[in-house]
Amino acid sequence: MEDSWQHECITTNGVNLHYVTQGSGPLMLMLHGFPEFWYSWRHQIPEFAKDFKVVAPDLRGYNDSEKPASQSAYKMSELVRDVEGIIRGLGYEKCVLVGHDWGGGIAWNFAYAHPEMVERLIIMNCPHFAKFSQGLRTPQQLLRSWYMFFFQLPVIPELFLQSQDYQFIENAFKGMAINKSAFSKEDIDAYKDAAAKRGALSAMINYYRNLLGSTMFNQNWSILEVPTLMIWGEEDTALGKELTYGTEAYVKDFQIKYIPNCSHWVQQEQPQLVNQYMREFLTD
């Protein structure tokens, strides 16, 4: 399947982004989360390349994409502009937008900023920000989100993530996964190698350093008109399932599929089921 993947680069919003692409037709853009890179979509790219031009970028700061040094380069407004630039730069006016974790956060924000550019929205294990801000007022979710506050410190988080040969990365995947066999040694090494690239760790953490001071947690969210599917691994130790409850109040055309016995890494741990739910949503 990897034989027909192509590695390309595109300059958007002043940064050079690396991406993997396969297939042709309408655009499907897949945004990964932390601490990942395009590889998170390895089970989805060949499946949806049958009907779409699938593009899975490394977000700015990650893996082979450019890594601006300043913390402010990782504000949500910049990330949204990156996505707009990718879509237009590839010669499209709209796409099916898919996002997991941080990629889901960017996808939510992009759909609000440019609903006309999103044909359908698919979000995996990333709550709507209105729900997340409510959740952060509960002791339960505050405990789950301890790392977000830890990442506000200077230097120490970078040292922690790279210690013991990036053990944090391995713990994040294998420690959280219900089905440990979903991640081979090669998979873990790929994530470690991506995180080890010069400048990547600070870039990845800078996403969080910009988050807590942002307006996303206290703005008034309107009702999103874009048809949206949420897929949620129920055993997510970082984001509680209760963060999904009531999302339909913010999305006009909303569906949710819960996947039991599955962790935060939903599209890697249960790829067949995720692909099935995506297909059903895209063809209904």
C-alpha positions in Angstrom: 0.0 0.0 0.0 2.9 2.3 0.7 4.2 2.0 -2.8 1.8 4.5 -4.2 2.1 7.0 -1.3 3.9 10.1 -2.4 5.8 12.5 -0.2 5.4 16.2 -1.2 5.9 19.6 0.2 3.7 22.7 0.1 4.4 26.3 1.2 1.4 27.8 3.0 1.1 30.8 5.4 4.9 31.3 5.2 5.9 27.7 6.3 6.9 24.7 4.3 4.8 21.7 5.2 5.5 18.1 4.3 2.6 15.8 3.5 1.9 12.3 2.3 -0.7 11.9 -0.5 -2.4 9.1 -2.3 -5.4 8.9 -4.7 -7.2 11.4 -6.8 -10.6 13.1 -6.8 -12.2 15.3 -4.2 -9.8 16.4 -1.4 -9.8 14.6 2.0 -7.4 16.4 4.4 -6.3 14.5 7.5 -4.9 16.4 10.5 -2.9 14.4 13.1 -2.6 15.1 16.9 0.1 15.1 19.6 2.7 13.5 19.7 2.2 12.2 16.2 2.7 13.0 12.5 1.1 12.0 9.2 1.8 8.4 10.0 -1.2 8.3 12.4 -3.3 8.0 9.3 -1.5 5.0 7.8 -4.6 2.8 8.0 -6.9 5.4 6.5 -4.8 6.8 3.6 -4.9 3.8 1.3 -8.6 3.1 2.2 -9.9 6.5 1.2 -7.4 7.0 -1.6 -9.8 4.8 -3.6 -12.3 7.7 -3.8 -10.4 10.8 -2.8 -7.1 12.7 -3.1 -6.0 12.0 0.5 -3.5 14.5 2.0 -2.0 13.9 5.4 0.3 16.7 6.4 2.8 16.9 9.2 1.4 19.9 11.1 3.8 22.8 11.4 6.6 22.0 13.9 6.2 18.2 13.4 8.4 15.7 11.8 9.5 16.9 8.3 7.5 20.2 8.3 9.1 23.5 9.1 9.5 24.4 12.7 9.3 28.1 13.4 11.2 29.0 16.6 8.7 31.5 18.1 6.0 30.3 20.5 3.5 32.6 18.9 3.9 30.7 15.6 1.7 27.9 17.0 -1.4 30.0 17.8 -4.6 28.5 16.6 -5.1 31.4 14.1 -1.9 30.4 12.4 -2.8 26.7 12.3 -6.2 27.6 10.7 -4.4 29.6 8.1 -2.1 26.7 7.3 -5.1 24.5 6.5 -6.7 27.2 4.3 -3.4 27.5 2.4 -3.1 23.7 1.9 -6.6 23.5 0.4 -6.1 26.4 -1.9 -2.5 25.6 -2.7 -3.6 22.1 -3.9 -6.1 23.8 -6.2 -9.2 23.0 -4.2 -12.0 25.2 -2.8 -13.2 22.7 -0.2 -12.5 19.3 1.4 -13.6 16.6 3.6 -11.8 17.5 6.8 -10.7 14.8 9.2 -8.9 15.5 12.5 -7.8 13.6 15.6 -6.7 15.1 19.0 -5.0 18.4 18.2 -5.8 18.0 14.5 -9.4 17.7 15.6 -9.1 21.0 17.5 -7.7 22.7 14.4 -10.5 21.1 12.3 -13.2 22.4 14.7 -11.8 25.9 14.5 -11.3 25.7 10.7 -14.9 24.6 10.2 -16.1 27.6 12.2 -13.8 30.0 10.4 -14.4 28.6 6.8 -17.6 26.5 6.8 -17.8 27.0 3.0 -14.5 25.1 2.6 -15.6 22.1 4.6 -17.9 19.7 2.9 -18.0 17.3 5.8 -16.2 17.2 9.1 -14.9 14.1 10.9 -13.6 14.6 14.4 -11.9 11.8 16.5 -11.3 12.1 20.2 -11.3 15.9 20.4 -14.2 17.6 22.1 -15.9 20.8 20.9 -14.2 23.6 22.7 -17.4 24.7 24.3 -17.6 21.3 25.9 -13.9 21.2 26.7 -14.0 24.5 28.5 -16.9 23.2 30.6 -15.0 20.0 31.3 -11.9 22.0 32.5 -14.1 23.3 35.3 -14.5 19.8 36.8 -11.8 18.2 39.0 -12.1 15.0 36.9 -11.1 16.6 33.6 -8.5 18.9 35.3 -6.7 15.8 36.5 -6.9 14.1 33.1 -5.4 17.3 31.6 -2.5 17.6 34.0 0.0 17.5 31.1 -1.5 20.7 29.6 -0.5 22.6 32.7 2.9 20.9 32.9 3.6 21.9 29.3 3.3 25.6 30.3 6.7 25.4 32.0 9.8 26.5 30.1 12.4 23.9 29.1 11.4 21.2 31.6 8.8 19.5 29.4 11.2 19.2 26.6 13.8 17.5 28.9 11.1 15.2 30.2 9.8 14.1 26.8 13.3 13.3 25.5 14.5 11.5 28.7 15.2 7.8 28.6 15.1 7.7 24.8 11.7 9.4 24.5 10.1 7.0 26.9 7.1 9.4 27.2 6.3 8.8 23.6 6.2 5.0 24.1 4.2 5.4 27.3 1.7 7.7 25.5 0.9 5.1 22.9 1.4 1.7 24.6 0.4 2.9 28.0 -2.9 4.3 26.9 -3.8 1.7 24.2 -6.3 -1.0 25.2 -5.0 -3.2 22.3 -1.3 -3.0 22.8 -0.6 -4.9 19.6 -1.9 -1.9 17.6 1.5 -0.4 18.0 4.6 -2.3 16.8 8.1 -1.4 17.8 8.5 0.1 14.3 5.5 2.3 14.9 6.8 3.5 18.3 10.3 4.1 16.8 8.7 6.2 14.0 7.0 8.4 16.5 10.2 8.7 18.6 12.2 9.6 15.5 9.8 12.3 14.5 9.9 13.8 17.9 13.7 13.7 18.0 14.1 16.0 15.0 15.7 19.3 15.9 13.1 21.8 17.1 10.2 19.4 17.0 9.7 19.0 20.8 9.5 22.7 21.5 7.2 23.1 18.6 4.9 20.3 19.7 4.7 21.7 23.2 4.2 25.3 22.0 0.8 24.2 20.7 -0.1 23.8 24.4 1.7 26.9 25.6 -0.6 29.0 23.4 -3.7 27.2 24.3 -4.5 28.2 27.9 -4.3 32.0 27.2 -6.4 31.7 24.0 -10.0 33.0 23.7 -11.3 29.6 22.6 -12.4 28.6 26.1 -14.5 31.7 26.7 -16.0 32.6 23.3 -19.6 32.2 22.4 -19.7 29.4 19.9 -22.4 29.6 17.3 -24.1 26.5 15.7 -21.9 24.9 13.1 -23.7 24.2 9.9 -21.2 21.7 8.5 -22.4 18.0 8.7 -20.2 16.5 11.4 -19.3 12.9 12.5 -17.6 12.4 15.8 -15.8 9.1 16.5 -14.8 8.5 20.1 -12.7 5.7 21.7 -14.4 5.3 25.0 -11.4 4.4 27.1 -9.6 7.7 26.5 -7.6 8.5 29.7 -6.8 12.1 28.6 -10.3 13.2 27.5 -13.4 11.9 29.3 -16.4 10.5 27.3 -18.6 13.0 29.1 -16.9 15.8 27.1 -19.0 14.5 24.1 -22.4 14.9 25.8 -24.4 17.8 24.5 -22.2 18.4 21.4 -25.4 18.4 19.3 -26.3 21.7 20.8 -23.4 23.3 18.8 -23.7 21.3 15.6 -26.8 21.3 13.4 -26.2 18.0 11.7 -24.3 15.8 14.2 -23.6 12.1 14.5 -21.5 10.3 17.1 -20.1 6.8 17.1 -18.6 5.5 20.3 -16.1 2.7 20.1 -15.9 0.6 23.3 -12.6 -1.0 24.6 -10.6 1.5 22.6 -8.3 4.3 23.8 -7.6 7.8 22.6 -5.7 6.4 19.5 -9.0 5.4 17.9 -8.1 5.4 14.2 -4.9 3.3 14.9 -6.4 0.9 17.4 -9.7 0.2 15.6 -8.9 1.2 12.0 -11.5 -1.1 10.3 -14.3 0.2 12.5 -13.2 3.8 12.1 -13.0 3.4 8.3 -16.4 1.8 8.3 -18.0 4.7 10.2 -16.3 7.2 8.0 -17.5 5.4 4.9 -21.1 5.3 6.2 -21.0 9.0 7.0 -19.6 10.0 3.6 -22.1 7.9 1.6 -25.3 8.6 3.5 
